[in-house]
Amino acid sequence: MPDEALQKDAEMSRYSTPGRFREHRTVALLGLLPALVVVGVAVAPDLTPFSSLMIPLLLGSIVLNPRQLPWFVVWVLGMLTLALTLQETISIRTAGAAAVQFVMCVIVLATAFRRSRLGVAGFTGESMFVDLRDRLLRQGRMPSLPEGWHVESELRSASGTRFAGDFVVATYLEDDERLELVVVDVSGKGDQAGTRALQLSGAFGGLLGSVGPEMFLASANDYLLRQDWVEGFATAVHLSLLLDTGEYEVRSAGHPPAVLRAAGSGRWSVLDSTGAVLGLLPAAEFTTARGRLERGDSLLLYTDGMVEEPRRDLEMGLDRLLGEAENLLRGGVDGSAARLVEQLGSRDDDRAVVVVHRR
């Protein structure tokens, strides 16, 4: 047993030594740069700008991890102080440059403490976060459906970025020939709600198809109740559609109602499904709207950003949405979701639309 433990330790040290060597080498090289700047300021002040200390500071903020960066900032501050003491006279310009560099050190230090919650260096942490976002956003892509069916979605963020509080998750279960999707509006908007939306989209994506349609909103509600969020609530509308028969079930949780366009009459009708907002009440109940999509019929699911605008109530916004949707669907269903989002809704709120059509 001792021999096995020694062998295991030797293998671990063998694999970890190169990484530690590269890490220490990076820290040593970065630590050398401020010292070289100080030497240059002392030996050739005319050739070495006093502000050159900004270069190693910015490099350190990029490549060092949160454990190393605070100590590096302290080292840069020490070199800055030493460079000031080597000045024969401290002019107003030199004092201003020193003050700017001191402020930059404080900013980098504050950023390091914020990044310490993530536990990785700047570029690495950002790339990990972007990769996570892209992976989760792929869950919102509409699946390919059998011939005779069409589904598309469109999302826009209030901040103009890809981070939004509205999201869509969809899946097609081939064995059951069932399309399941959920449109969700997380409390808040833009980047502020984006991180919560990323987490929920992953969780809701795991629930879709894993629990029965009648249990999805209840399971999502239980998940949200377990989260320790100050504003941990969301609205949602869930659709389960059997493609072989066209039969559907719609359930809502504090969300604007889904609407149905019947091709035979050309009329829009609001689907009556109600339920409590997710994340507020335990054992919440959700009513179900059932029906059947015939050829030419369409279902429209959306978030409140599509119908709520300043100085306009919800009913007026819904009437405008249905009027615009009617005009767009007459010209063809392809691309209708993107056109609806582009033409309607509040630019100060996140917006999402899903169009399901039976050809």
N, C-alpha and C positions, 0 to 999 in steps of 0.2 A: 504493500500500500504506500509506504513512503516513497519507494522508487517511482511508482506511478504518478504520485503527486508532483515529484520533482520533474518528471518528464513532461507533465502537463504544463507546469510553470515555465519550463524551458521553451516549449512550443509557443505559449502565449507571449513570452518576451521576444521570441524570434519574430513573430508576426507584428508585434506592436512597436518594436524598436525603430524600423524605418519611418513609420508615421510620426513617432515622437521626435526623431532626428530632424525631419522636414519641418515640424512645428517649431522646434527650438531654433532651427536655422532661420526661419522666417522672422521670428521675434528678434533674434540677434541682429539680422540685417536691418530691420526697421529701427531697432534701437541705436544702431550705428549712424543712421542718417542724421538725427538731430545733433549728435555729437560732432559730426563732420561740418554741419552748418555752423555750429558754435566756433569750431576751429577756424572756419573760413571767415567768420565775422571778426575774430580776433587777429588773424594774420593778414587778411586782405579785405577789409571792410568795404572798399570801393567796388570790389568784384563780387562780393557775396551779399545779396539783398537780405535785410533783416527778416523779411517776410517769408524767406525760404523754409522756415519751420512749418509753414502751412502744408508743404508737400508731404512730409512723413506723417503728419497728423491725419490728412485725408486718406493716405494709403492705409494707415493703421485702422481707420474706421471701416474700411472696405474688407480687409483680409483677416483681421484678428477676431477671435471669438469673444463673447461677452465677459469671459473670465480674465482674458489677457488685456482687453482694451482699457479698462480703468487704470491699471498699472502703467500702461504705455502713455496714457494722457498725463498722469502724474510725472512721468519721466520727461515728457515734452515740456511741461510747465517748469520743471527744474532747469532744463536747458534754456528755456526762455528767460528765466530769472538770471542764469549765469551769463547769457548773451547781453542782457541789460547792464550787468555789473562791469562788463568788459568795454562798454562804451565810454569814451573819454568825456563826451557831453551828451546828454539826453535832450534832443530837440523835441519840439512839439510834434513833429512828424514821426519821430521814432516812438514817442510815447503813445501816439495814436495807433501806430502799427502794432505795438505791444498789446494795447487794449483790445484791438480787434482779434488778435490771436488768442488772447485770454478768453474772450467771449466764445470763440470757435471751440476752444478746449472744453468749456462748460457745456456747449451744445452737443459735442461729440460724446461727452461723459453722460449727459442725460439720455442721449440716444442709446448708449450702451446699456444703461439700466433698463430701458424699455425693451431692448432686444434680448435681454437676459431671460425674459419670460419665455422666449422661443427657444433659446439655448444654442443657436447657431449664428455664424457670422452673417454680415449684412447681405451680400450677394447670394450666399447659399440659402439663407432664410427666405429671401424674396423669391428665389427660383422655386423653392419648395412650396411656398404659398401659391404661386402662380400655377405650378403643376397640379396642386390639389384643386384649385379653382377649375382648371380646364378639365380635369378628370370628372369632377362632379357636374360641370356644365354639360358634359357629353351625355349624362343621364337624361337631360332635358330634350335631347334631339328626338324628333318624332320617328318612330320605327316605320319600316317599310311594311305596307299592308297589302293583302291580296287584291287582285283586280276587282274593281267595283267600289273601292273605298279610298278615301283621301283624307289625310289629316296633316295639318301644318300649324306652327306656332310662331310667335314673334314676341320678343321682350325688349324693352327699352328702359334704361336707368335714368333716374332724375339727375344724376351727377354726370351723365354722359360717358361713364365708364362701363366695364362689364360686370361690376359689382352692383347688385341690386337686391332689394328686399322681396321682389317678386320672382318666383321661379316656377318652372314646370318640370315634372318628372313623369315619364311615360314608359310603358313596356307592353310588348305584344306576346301573349302566351299562345304559342302555336298549337299545343295539345288541346287547349280549350277553345281555340280560335276566338280569343277574347283580348280586346284592347282595354288596358287600364291606364288612366292618367289622372294626375292631380295638379291643380293650379293653386298656388299658395301665395299669400301676401303676409310677410313677416312684419311685425311692428317696427316702425321706423321707415326710412327710405334711403336710397343711395348707398354710399359706402358704409354708413353707420349700421345699416341692417344687413350689409353684404356678408359679414362673417357669420352671423346667425343663420342666414339663408344657406350658406355653404354647408354648415353642419346639418341643418334640417334636410337639405336636399339629399345628402348621403343617407341619413336615417330613413327618410320617406322612400327613397329608392330601394332600400332593403326591405321595406314593408310591402311594397307593391308586388303582388303575386305570391308573397309569402304567407299572407293572411287572407281570409275571404273578403270579398268586397264589402260585406256588411260589417266587418270588423276593422276596416282600415282606419277610419276617422277616430274610432274609439282607441285603437292602438297608438295612433299619432298623438292623441290627447294625453294618454298615459305617459308617453315619452316626454312631452313638453312639461308635464307636471313634475317630472323628476329632475328637470334642469333648474339650476340655481341662477336664473336670470332675473334681473330687475324688471325688464319688459319682456318676459318670456311668453308671449302669446302670438297667435297667428290665426288668420282666416284661411279657409280652404274650400274648394269644391272638387269632389271626386266623381269620376265617370268610370263605369264598367259597361262595356259594350260587347255583346256577342255578335261576331261578324257573320256567322252562318244564318242567323235569324233576324238581325237588326235590333234585337231587344236590348234595351239599356236601363241602367239604374244610375241615378244622380243623387248624391248626398252632399249637403252643404254644412259648413261650420262657420256661421257668422259672416258668410261671404255673399257678394252680390249674386243674384240668381242666374243660373244658366238659362238660355233661351233657345227655343226650337222654331225653325222655319219649316212649315209644311209645304211641300212643293205643289200639292193639289190645290190648296186654297191661296197660297202665296202669303199667308199670314204668319206673324211671329207670336209665340205664346211663351209666357214665363213659366218655368218649371218650379212648382211649389215644393221646395225641399228646405227645411230649416234645421238649425242646431246651434249649440253654444259655440262661442269662439274657443279655439284650441288653447289649452294651457291655463284655463281659468277655473273650471269646475270639474271635480272628479265625477266619474260615472255619468258623464254627459250623454244625452240621447240625440240621435240624428234621424230625422224623417227621410223617407225615400220617395223620389219621383220616378215612376216607371213608365215606359212606353216602348214604341217600336219605330225605328227609322225606316221609312220607305224610300224607294228610289227618288232621288232629287231632294230629299230632306237634308237639313243641315242643323248641327248643334253648335252653339257659340258659348264658350266659357271665357271669362275675362276677370281682371282685377279692378278694384275701385278707381284706380287711376284713369281708366278709360271712360268713366261716367261721372266722376266728381271733378268739378272745376270751381274756381272762386265765383261767387254770386250766381251759382246755378245749382238747383237741388238735384237729388239723385234721379227722380223720375224724368226730369227734363233731359238729363244726361243719358239715361237709358233710351229715351225716345230718339234722341239724336244718333245714338249708336246703332239702333235698329234701322233707322232710315238710311244711314250711310252703308250699313251692311247689306241692305236690300239692293241699293244701287250697285255695289261692288259685285255681289253674287250674280247679278244679271249679266255682268260682263265676263263671268267665269270665276270659278272658285280658286284657281291657282293664283297664289300671291295675294289673296285677299287679306290674310292676317297682317302681313307687313303693311299693306295699304291702309288698313284700319288704324294700326298703331301710329302710322305717319300722320294721318289726318285728324285723329280724334284724341281726346284726353288732355290731361293737364301736364305741361312740360315740367312742372314742379313736383311731380310724383312719378314713381315707377309704374310701368304699364306692361301688361301681358295679355295676350289673346291666343286662344286655341280655336281652330275651326275644324269640325269633323263633318264630312260630307259623304253621302252615299250616292254614287253615280247611277 
